[in-house]
Amino acid sequence: MKKYFAIVIVAALASAFVALVVPRLATPKTATDSRVYLMRERALLLQGYLERYANEHFNYYPPADKVRLGSLPAPLWPEDPWTGKPLTPGTGVGQYEYTPDHKHLRYSLVVRYPGGKIVLRCAVPYTRKKQNDHRTREALELVQQYIEKWSRSHGHVYPDPAQVDANGSVGKQSGIFYWPHDPWTHQGMANRHAWGNFTYKVTANHRGYTLTAHYSRTGFAFKLLGGTLAKP
C-alpha cells in the first residue's frame, strides 16, 4: 500500500512539473503573434527603465549609447522573443531603436517584428512641466530682487546683461549667497533661451529693463519690468 501511494505521489509531482515546464518549451501554434505580444511587453519594460532613469536625473532621458544591457540600470533586462537573448539596439527583428531628442526631454522607442514595428513615444509629463515652470517663476522673481539690489548701489541704473549671472556682478554682490537654479538641469539660471532660464534686456539709458522667463509649456509667459518700464 505504501509503495502504491509513493508511486501516486511521484506521478503527481511529475505531472505538475510537466504542467509547469512544457508551456515554456512548446512552440505555440501562433508563434509569430505570441512573440509580437511578448515583444510589446518587453518594450514596455524597457520604457519603464527609461522613465525611472529620467526621474533620477532631473527629468532627463538617457543618451542613446547608455540604453543597453550593463549600462542602463535594470534589475531584469528584457529578452528578444525570437532568440531568447538579451535585447540589443538595432533595426532587425527583435531589436530596438531608442532615439532621444536633442534636449533629452522626449524620445521614441521602436521595436520590430516580422512585417511590422511597434513605436512608443514619451515626453516629460505635463504636470512635471507645470511644476518646473512654477519654480522658474519663483527663481526669476529672486533674480529681479538681486537686480534691484544692484541698482540701488549703482546710482539707480541697471546692469548690462553680461552682469546678470551667477558669476557676474549681480550674483557676486555682498550679502548674496545663493543664485537660483534652472529646475530642469539644476545648473545656475542664465541669460539664455532655454527652459528654466531667462532673457534680461536693459534699455539704452540703463533706466529700465525686461526680465522674461522661459517656460516649458507653450502658450504661457511671465515677464517682469523694472525702472522706467515698470511705471504706468
Contacts in CASP RR format, 6 or more apart in sequence:
PFRMAT RR
TARGET T0000
AUTHOR 0000-0000-0000
METHOD contacts of the structure
MODEL  1
MKKYFAIVIVAALASAFVALVVPRLATPKTATDSRVYLMRERALLLQGYL
ERYANEHFNYYPPADKVRLGSLPAPLWPEDPWTGKPLTPGTGVGQYEYTP
DHKHLRYSLVVRYPGGKIVLRCAVPYTRKKQNDHRTREALELVQQYIEKW
SRSHGHVYPDPAQVDANGSVGKQSGIFYWPHDPWTHQGMANRHAWGNFTY
KVTANHRGYTLTAHYSRTGFAFKLLGGTLAKP
28 34 0 8 1.000
32 113 0 8 1.000
32 114 0 8 1.000
34 81 0 8 1.000
35 81 0 8 1.000
35 82 0 8 1.000
35 113 0 8 1.000
36 113 0 8 1.000
36 118 0 8 1.000
38 81 0 8 1.000
39 80 0 8 1.000
39 81 0 8 1.000
39 94 0 8 1.000
39 111 0 8 1.000
39 113 0 8 1.000
39 118 0 8 1.000
40 111 0 8 1.000
40 118 0 8 1.000
42 78 0 8 1.000
42 79 0 8 1.000
42 81 0 8 1.000
42 87 0 8 1.000
42 111 0 8 1.000
43 78 0 8 1.000
43 96 0 8 1.000
43 109 0 8 1.000
43 111 0 8 1.000
43 118 0 8 1.000
43 120 0 8 1.000
44 120 0 8 1.000
45 76 0 8 1.000
45 78 0 8 1.000
46 67 0 8 1.000
46 74 0 8 1.000
46 78 0 8 1.000
46 87 0 8 1.000
46 96 0 8 1.000
46 98 0 8 1.000
46 109 0 8 1.000
47 109 0 8 1.000
47 120 0 8 1.000
47 122 0 8 1.000
49 72 0 8 1.000
49 73 0 8 1.000
49 74 0 8 1.000
50 61 0 8 1.000
50 62 0 8 1.000
50 67 0 8 1.000
50 72 0 8 1.000
50 98 0 8 1.000
50 107 0 8 1.000
50 109 0 8 1.000
50 122 0 8 1.000
51 122 0 8 1.000
52 73 0 8 1.000
53 61 0 8 1.000
53 62 0 8 1.000
53 72 0 8 1.000
53 73 0 8 1.000
54 60 0 8 1.000
54 61 0 8 1.000
54 62 0 8 1.000
54 124 0 8 1.000
58 184 0 8 1.000
58 185 0 8 1.000
58 186 0 8 1.000
59 105 0 8 1.000
59 124 0 8 1.000
59 128 0 8 1.000
59 132 0 8 1.000
59 184 0 8 1.000
60 104 0 8 1.000
60 105 0 8 1.000
60 184 0 8 1.000
60 185 0 8 1.000
61 100 0 8 1.000
61 104 0 8 1.000
61 105 0 8 1.000
61 106 0 8 1.000
61 107 0 8 1.000
62 72 0 8 1.000
62 100 0 8 1.000
62 104 0 8 1.000
63 100 0 8 1.000
63 104 0 8 1.000
64 89 0 8 1.000
64 98 0 8 1.000
64 99 0 8 1.000
64 100 0 8 1.000
65 71 0 8 1.000
66 72 0 8 1.000
67 89 0 8 1.000
67 98 0 8 1.000
68 88 0 8 1.000
68 89 0 8 1.000
69 77 0 8 1.000
69 86 0 8 1.000
69 87 0 8 1.000
69 88 0 8 1.000
70 77 0 8 1.000
77 86 0 8 1.000
77 87 0 8 1.000
78 86 0 8 1.000
78 87 0 8 1.000
79 85 0 8 1.000
79 86 0 8 1.000
79 87 0 8 1.000
80 86 0 8 1.000
80 87 0 8 1.000
80 88 0 8 1.000
80 94 0 8 1.000
80 95 0 8 1.000
81 94 0 8 1.000
82 93 0 8 1.000
82 94 0 8 1.000
83 94 0 8 1.000
87 94 0 8 1.000
87 95 0 8 1.000
87 96 0 8 1.000
88 95 0 8 1.000
88 96 0 8 1.000
89 95 0 8 1.000
89 96 0 8 1.000
89 97 0 8 1.000
89 98 0 8 1.000
90 96 0 8 1.000
90 97 0 8 1.000
91 97 0 8 1.000
91 112 0 8 1.000
92 112 0 8 1.000
93 112 0 8 1.000
93 113 0 8 1.000
93 114 0 8 1.000
94 111 0 8 1.000
94 112 0 8 1.000
94 113 0 8 1.000
95 111 0 8 1.000
95 112 0 8 1.000
96 109 0 8 1.000
96 110 0 8 1.000
96 111 0 8 1.000
96 112 0 8 1.000
97 108 0 8 1.000
97 109 0 8 1.000
97 110 0 8 1.000
97 111 0 8 1.000
98 107 0 8 1.000
98 108 0 8 1.000
98 109 0 8 1.000
99 107 0 8 1.000
99 108 0 8 1.000
99 109 0 8 1.000
99 110 0 8 1.000
100 106 0 8 1.000
100 107 0 8 1.000
101 107 0 8 1.000
103 195 0 8 1.000
105 123 0 8 1.000
105 124 0 8 1.000
105 184 0 8 1.000
105 195 0 8 1.000
105 216 0 8 1.000
106 121 0 8 1.000
106 122 0 8 1.000
106 123 0 8 1.000
106 124 0 8 1.000
107 121 0 8 1.000
107 122 0 8 1.000
107 123 0 8 1.000
108 119 0 8 1.000
108 120 0 8 1.000
108 121 0 8 1.000
109 119 0 8 1.000
109 120 0 8 1.000
109 121 0 8 1.000
109 122 0 8 1.000
110 117 0 8 1.000
110 118 0 8 1.000
110 119 0 8 1.000
110 120 0 8 1.000
111 117 0 8 1.000
111 118 0 8 1.000
111 120 0 8 1.000
112 118 0 8 1.000
124 216 0 8 1.000
126 217 0 8 1.000
129 215 0 8 1.000
129 216 0 8 1.000
129 217 0 8 1.000
130 217 0 8 1.000
131 183 0 8 1.000
132 183 0 8 1.000
132 184 0 8 1.000
132 195 0 8 1.000
132 196 0 8 1.000
132 216 0 8 1.000
133 196 0 8 1.000
133 213 0 8 1.000
133 215 0 8 1.000
133 216 0 8 1.000
133 217 0 8 1.000
133 220 0 8 1.000
135 183 0 8 1.000
136 182 0 8 1.000
136 183 0 8 1.000
136 195 0 8 1.000
136 196 0 8 1.000
136 197 0 8 1.000
136 213 0 8 1.000
136 214 0 8 1.000
136 215 0 8 1.000
136 222 0 8 1.000
137 213 0 8 1.000
137 222 0 8 1.000
138 180 0 8 1.000
139 180 0 8 1.000
139 181 0 8 1.000
139 182 0 8 1.000
139 183 0 8 1.000
139 189 0 8 1.000
139 196 0 8 1.000
140 180 0 8 1.000
140 189 0 8 1.000
140 198 0 8 1.000
140 211 0 8 1.000
140 213 0 8 1.000
140 222 0 8 1.000
140 224 0 8 1.000
141 224 0 8 1.000
142 180 0 8 1.000
143 164 0 8 1.000
143 170 0 8 1.000
143 180 0 8 1.000
143 189 0 8 1.000
143 198 0 8 1.000
143 200 0 8 1.000
143 211 0 8 1.000
144 211 0 8 1.000
144 224 0 8 1.000
144 226 0 8 1.000
146 164 0 8 1.000
146 170 0 8 1.000
146 171 0 8 1.000
146 173 0 8 1.000
146 176 0 8 1.000
147 158 0 8 1.000
147 159 0 8 1.000
147 164 0 8 1.000
147 170 0 8 1.000
147 200 0 8 1.000
147 209 0 8 1.000
147 211 0 8 1.000
148 226 0 8 1.000
149 173 0 8 1.000
149 176 0 8 1.000
150 158 0 8 1.000
150 159 0 8 1.000
150 163 0 8 1.000
150 169 0 8 1.000
150 170 0 8 1.000
150 173 0 8 1.000
151 157 0 8 1.000
151 158 0 8 1.000
151 159 0 8 1.000
151 227 0 8 1.000
153 173 0 8 1.000
156 207 0 8 1.000
157 205 0 8 1.000
157 206 0 8 1.000
157 207 0 8 1.000
158 202 0 8 1.000
158 203 0 8 1.000
158 206 0 8 1.000
158 207 0 8 1.000
158 208 0 8 1.000
158 209 0 8 1.000
158 226 0 8 1.000
158 227 0 8 1.000
159 169 0 8 1.000
159 170 0 8 1.000
159 202 0 8 1.000
159 206 0 8 1.000
160 202 0 8 1.000
160 206 0 8 1.000
161 191 0 8 1.000
161 200 0 8 1.000
161 201 0 8 1.000
161 202 0 8 1.000
162 168 0 8 1.000
162 191 0 8 1.000
163 169 0 8 1.000
163 170 0 8 1.000
164 170 0 8 1.000
164 191 0 8 1.000
164 200 0 8 1.000
165 171 0 8 1.000
165 190 0 8 1.000
165 191 0 8 1.000
166 179 0 8 1.000
166 188 0 8 1.000
166 189 0 8 1.000
166 190 0 8 1.000
171 179 0 8 1.000
179 188 0 8 1.000
179 189 0 8 1.000
180 188 0 8 1.000
180 189 0 8 1.000
181 187 0 8 1.000
181 188 0 8 1.000
181 189 0 8 1.000
182 188 0 8 1.000
182 189 0 8 1.000
182 190 0 8 1.000
182 194 0 8 1.000
182 195 0 8 1.000
182 196 0 8 1.000
182 197 0 8 1.000
183 196 0 8 1.000
184 195 0 8 1.000
184 196 0 8 1.000
184 216 0 8 1.000
189 196 0 8 1.000
189 197 0 8 1.000
189 198 0 8 1.000
190 197 0 8 1.000
190 198 0 8 1.000
191 197 0 8 1.000
191 198 0 8 1.000
191 199 0 8 1.000
191 200 0 8 1.000
192 199 0 8 1.000
193 199 0 8 1.000
193 214 0 8 1.000
194 214 0 8 1.000
195 214 0 8 1.000
195 215 0 8 1.000
195 216 0 8 1.000
196 213 0 8 1.000
196 214 0 8 1.000
196 215 0 8 1.000
196 216 0 8 1.000
197 214 0 8 1.000
198 211 0 8 1.000
198 212 0 8 1.000
198 213 0 8 1.000
198 214 0 8 1.000
199 210 0 8 1.000
199 211 0 8 1.000
199 212 0 8 1.000
199 214 0 8 1.000
200 209 0 8 1.000
200 210 0 8 1.000
200 211 0 8 1.000
200 212 0 8 1.000
201 209 0 8 1.000
201 210 0 8 1.000
202 208 0 8 1.000
202 209 0 8 1.000
203 209 0 8 1.000
203 228 0 8 1.000
203 229 0 8 1.000
207 227 0 8 1.000
207 228 0 8 1.000
208 225 0 8 1.000
208 226 0 8 1.000
208 227 0 8 1.000
208 228 0 8 1.000
208 229 0 8 1.000
208 230 0 8 1.000
209 225 0 8 1.000
209 226 0 8 1.000
209 227 0 8 1.000
209 229 0 8 1.000
210 223 0 8 1.000
210 224 0 8 1.000
210 225 0 8 1.000
210 226 0 8 1.000
210 229 0 8 1.000
211 223 0 8 1.000
211 224 0 8 1.000
211 225 0 8 1.000
211 226 0 8 1.000
212 221 0 8 1.000
212 222 0 8 1.000
212 223 0 8 1.000
212 224 0 8 1.000
213 221 0 8 1.000
213 222 0 8 1.000
213 223 0 8 1.000
215 221 0 8 1.000
215 222 0 8 1.000
END
